[in-house]
Each structure stands twice: as structure tokens, then as C-alpha cells.
Amino acid sequence: MSSPEPRHSPGEATEPQDAVESIVPAMPIVLPLVGGVLMFLLAFIAIYMA
């Protein structure tokens, strides 16, 4: 009898790349930029409301 498990070739990747792990190296650049934009927008709203 044949086994129901799929067969893998030696050159095939065993695990797909995780989406979160692909974003992690960009965090030191993205987080300060997004923080700066957020602070600018909050300051603009505070000045506009005053």
C-alpha cells in the first residue's frame, strides 16, 4: 500500500516563510518613522483644536 503522506524532494523548502518574520528586520526603521508622523499629526490636531 502507498502512504497518504505527500512526498518531498530534497531541494524543496520544508517550511514556508512567516509573514511576521519577514517584517521584523525593518522594524528599527519603520517604528521611528511612524512614531514621528503620529506625533506630527497629534500636534497638528492639538493646535487646530486650540
C-alpha positions, 0 to 999 in steps of 0.5 A: 500500500502507498502512504497518504503522506505527500512526498518531498524532494530534497531541494524543496523548502520544508517550511514556508516563510512567516509573514511576521518574520519577514517584517521584523528586520525593518522594524528599527526603521519603520517604528521611528518613522511612524512614531514621528508622523503620529506625533506630527499629526497629534500636534497638528490636531492639538493646535487646530483644536486650540 
